[in-house]
């Protein structure tokens, strides 16, 4: 039974190019990273102290950003091509992460976060949304 299944699989996919297999592996890795998203709700509510409503707002914004980003990415790809869009978004994303990590807002948010070691505890909603995981 197992040998027949393996033979059927081999016959069905043996003609696929190396590039297609590599792309499939990259997509699998990317989608595996996306599997963390549903568990972030548990992390936010149980470990970080967010309410269910606040966690819902975070994931609503995540969904809106993913939807609008996919739409905008498609429009840009139609206008300027896939390679420039990938180059601009990956480079821009990396630069923005560096800027965010070094920005005064991120440092202040980390210091005022209720879960940050040595910080005064605060129950303000803004402070809770500004907290960095840690």
Order of alpha helices (4+ residues) and beta strands (2+ residues): alpha-alpha-alpha-alpha-alpha-alpha-alpha
